[in-house]
């Protein structure tokens, strides 16, 4: 295992259309389980070092991707022409990790990445995965988006799809740990952009996920903080209700948006490890 806190590796892979995607890795020798992490809107793979260190204590490795338009990957910040491009990015990344490690690869999607992962599963593009994990999946927004911005986003998506707007993320809502908030605020690879097309594609994806959740045929764990001020945890509750046989819901009392970067994160890591041991 790499020394605690160290980034063991960084590399690139190609998505389906050739877009160059960056990823980081924290491998664990002889790991029976390795995570393939899909991050949230505006952030990047490097922010999952704390998660990787936490899961390494259970002899589980971690790889995390930068979706297009994020981190060190190609693309306009916060923009896709079609939701399917992020689905293809996630699928290509999971396959790549499966080729790199001998054990089981468990996809994990946080926030916006949770919605991307759900769409990827429903598209049948991670068919070799036996199970997956969601963290604060972006199925219902809790942050208040001004009405004028919602209207502008819908109109601009058709006329000027690359129009960039603020994603309305307040760094103070990601964690109860001041150092985590400050690191987010000053991270040069974190951005606050979302394009008009991305906004409408997300809304469409959310509707599709709720409509088809019952089609998911592999087990998945749903984590959601009860005090998340960005994403409404009720969206996770509804998802569980629509796929009760395949999903297990864990509401994390008092947690903010990023349970892996919040107080009592060790409890969250243990919850994931215990679920995977079943």
C-alpha positions in Angstrom: 0.0 0.0 0.0 1.2 3.5 -0.7 2.2 5.6 2.3 -0.8 7.2 4.0 -1.7 10.4 2.3 0.4 9.8 -0.8 -1.0 9.8 -4.3 0.3 6.5 -5.7 -0.3 7.3 -9.3 -1.8 9.6 -12.0 -2.5 8.8 -15.6 -4.8 9.2 -18.6 -7.3 7.1 -20.6 -9.4 7.8 -23.6 -13.2 8.0 -23.5 -15.4 6.5 -26.3 -14.9 9.6 -28.5 -11.2 9.9 -27.8 -11.5 12.6 -25.1 -8.5 12.4 -22.8 -9.5 11.7 -19.2 -7.2 12.0 -16.2 -7.4 9.7 -13.3 -5.6 9.2 -10.0 -5.0 5.9 -8.2 -4.3 4.7 -4.6 -3.8 1.0 -5.2 -3.6 -1.5 -2.4 -1.6 -4.7 -2.9 -3.7 -7.8 -3.3 -6.9 -5.9 -2.8 -10.0 -8.0 -3.1 -12.0 -4.8 -3.8 -11.0 -1.6 -5.6 -13.3 1.4 -6.0 -13.8 3.3 -9.3 -14.9 6.8 -8.2 -16.9 9.2 -10.2 -16.8 12.7 -8.7 -19.3 15.5 -8.3 -19.9 18.6 -10.4 -17.0 21.1 -10.3 -14.6 19.0 -8.4 -12.0 16.4 -9.4 -10.3 13.0 -8.5 -7.7 14.5 -6.2 -10.3 15.3 -3.6 -10.8 11.6 -3.0 -7.5 11.0 -1.2 -9.2 11.1 2.2 -11.6 8.4 1.0 -8.8 6.3 -0.5 -6.9 6.5 2.8 -10.0 5.5 4.8 -10.8 2.5 2.6 -7.2 1.4 2.5 -7.5 0.5 6.2 -9.9 -2.2 5.0 -7.4 -3.4 2.3 -9.5 -1.8 -0.4 -7.9 0.3 -3.3 -9.2 3.4 -5.0 -9.1 4.9 -8.5 -10.8 8.1 -9.3 -11.5 9.8 -12.6 -11.7 13.4 -13.8 -14.8 13.5 -16.0 -14.5 15.7 -19.2 -14.7 19.4 -18.3 -13.2 18.7 -14.9 -9.8 18.5 -13.2 -7.0 17.7 -15.6 -9.3 16.2 -18.3 -10.1 17.8 -21.6 -13.3 19.8 -22.3 -15.0 23.0 -21.4 -15.4 23.4 -17.7 -18.8 22.0 -16.6 -20.1 21.3 -20.1 -21.2 18.4 -22.1 -23.1 18.4 -25.4 -25.1 15.3 -24.2 -25.4 13.5 -20.9 -24.3 10.3 -22.8 -20.8 11.7 -23.0 -20.4 11.6 -19.2 -22.0 8.1 -19.3 -19.4 7.1 -21.8 -16.6 8.6 -19.6 -17.7 6.7 -16.6 -18.1 3.4 -18.5 -14.6 3.8 -20.1 -13.1 4.5 -16.7 -14.7 1.5 -14.9 -13.6 -0.8 -17.7 -10.1 0.6 -17.5 -9.8 0.0 -13.8 -11.2 -3.5 -14.3 -8.3 -4.1 -16.8 -5.8 -2.8 -14.3 -6.6 -4.7 -11.1 -7.3 -8.4 -10.5 -10.0 -8.1 -7.8 -13.6 -6.8 -7.9 -14.1 -3.3 -9.0 -17.0 -1.4 -7.3 -18.1 1.8 -9.0 -18.9 4.7 -6.6 -20.6 7.9 -7.7 -20.7 11.0 -5.5 -23.4 13.8 -6.0 -23.5 14.6 -9.7 -21.3 11.6 -10.3 -24.0 9.5 -8.5 -26.5 10.5 -11.2 -23.9 9.8 -13.9 -23.3 6.3 -12.4 -27.0 5.5 -12.2 -27.4 6.5 -15.9 -24.4 4.3 -16.8 -25.9 1.3 -14.9 -29.3 1.8 -16.6 -27.6 2.0 -20.0 -26.0 -1.4 -19.3 -22.5 0.0 -19.7 -21.0 -1.4 -16.5 -22.5 -4.9 -16.9 -19.4 -6.6 -15.3 -20.0 -4.7 -12.0 -21.7 -6.9 -9.3 -22.7 -3.9 -7.1 -22.1 -0.1 -6.7 -22.3 2.7 -4.1 -23.9 6.1 -4.2 -23.0 9.1 -2.1 -25.3 12.2 -1.9 -26.6 11.3 -5.4 -27.8 14.5 -7.2 -31.3 13.4 -7.8 -33.0 16.4 -6.3 -31.4 19.8 -5.8 -31.8 21.5 -2.4 -29.7 24.6 -3.2 -32.0 27.4 -4.3 -31.6 28.2 -8.0 -33.0 31.6 -9.0 -36.1 31.3 -11.2 -34.5 33.6 -13.9 -31.5 31.3 -14.1 -33.7 28.2 -14.5 -35.6 29.9 -17.3 -32.4 31.2 -18.9 -30.8 27.7 -18.7 -33.7 26.0 -20.5 -33.8 28.6 -23.3 -30.0 28.9 -23.6 -29.6 25.1 -23.8 -31.3 25.2 -27.2 -29.8 28.5 -28.4 -26.4 28.8 -26.8 -25.7 25.4 -25.1 -22.2 26.3 -24.0 -23.3 29.4 -22.0 -21.6 29.1 -18.7 -23.3 29.9 -15.4 -22.4 29.6 -11.7 -23.3 26.2 -10.2 -24.5 27.9 -7.0 -22.3 25.7 -4.8 -21.3 27.4 -1.5 -18.1 25.8 -0.3 -19.3 26.0 3.3 -22.0 23.4 2.6 -19.6 20.6 1.6 -18.3 19.8 5.1 -18.4 20.7 8.8 -14.6 20.6 8.8 -13.2 24.2 8.2 -9.9 22.9 6.7 -11.9 20.9 4.1 -14.0 23.9 3.2 -10.9 26.1 2.8 -9.2 23.5 0.7 -12.2 23.3 -1.6 -12.4 27.1 -1.8 -8.7 27.5 -2.8 -8.3 24.4 -4.9 -7.2 25.6 -8.5 -8.8 22.5 -10.0 -12.2 23.1 -8.5 -14.5 25.2 -10.6 -18.0 26.7 -10.2 -19.2 26.3 -13.7 -22.2 24.6 -15.3 -23.3 25.2 -18.9 -26.9 25.7 -19.9 -26.9 22.4 -21.8 -25.5 20.5 -18.7 -28.3 21.9 -16.6 -31.0 20.6 -18.9 -29.3 17.3 -19.4 -29.1 16.8 -15.6 -32.8 17.5 -15.3 -33.6 15.0 -18.0 -31.3 12.4 -16.5 -32.9 12.8 -13.1 -36.4 12.2 -14.6 -35.1 9.1 -16.4 -33.4 7.7 -13.3 -36.6 7.9 -11.2 -38.7 6.5 -14.0 -36.4 3.5 -14.6 -34.9 2.8 -11.1 -36.9 -0.4 -10.8 -34.9 -1.8 -13.8 -31.6 -1.9 -11.8 -30.7 -5.6 -11.3 -27.6 -5.3 -9.1 -27.4 -4.4 -5.4 -26.4 -0.8 -4.5 -25.8 1.1 -1.3 -27.2 4.6 -1.0 -25.6 7.1 1.4 -27.1 10.5 2.1 -26.4 13.2 4.8 -29.5 14.4 6.6 -28.1 18.0 6.8 -27.0 18.2 3.1 -27.8 21.7 2.0 -26.8 21.1 -1.7 -28.7 17.9 -2.5 -32.0 17.0 -1.0 -31.6 13.6 0.8 -35.2 12.9 0.0 -34.1 12.1 -3.5 -32.1 9.2 -2.2 -35.2 8.1 -0.1 -37.3 8.1 -3.3 -34.7 6.2 -5.2 -34.6 3.5 -2.5 -38.4 3.3 -2.6 -38.4 2.8 -6.3 -35.7 0.0 -6.1 -36.3 -1.5 -2.6 -35.1 -5.0 -3.4 -31.8 -3.9 -4.9 -30.9 -1.0 -2.7 -29.9 -0.3 0.9 -30.4 3.2 2.2 -28.2 4.7 5.0 -29.2 8.2 6.1 -26.2 9.8 7.8 -27.4 11.9 10.7 -26.0 15.4 10.8 -23.7 14.9 7.8 -23.2 17.6 5.1 -22.8 17.0 1.4 -19.5 15.1 1.4 -19.6 12.3 4.0 -16.1 11.2 3.0 -14.7 14.6 3.9 -16.8 15.3 7.0 -16.6 14.7 10.7 -17.0 11.0 11.7 -15.9 9.9 8.3 -14.5 6.7 9.8 -18.0 5.6 10.6 -19.0 6.1 6.9 -15.9 4.1 5.7 -16.9 1.3 8.1 -20.5 1.3 6.8 -19.2 0.8 3.2 -16.8 -1.9 4.2 -19.4 -3.8 6.2 -21.9 -3.6 3.3 -19.3 -5.0 0.9 -18.5 -7.8 3.3 -22.1 -9.2 3.2 
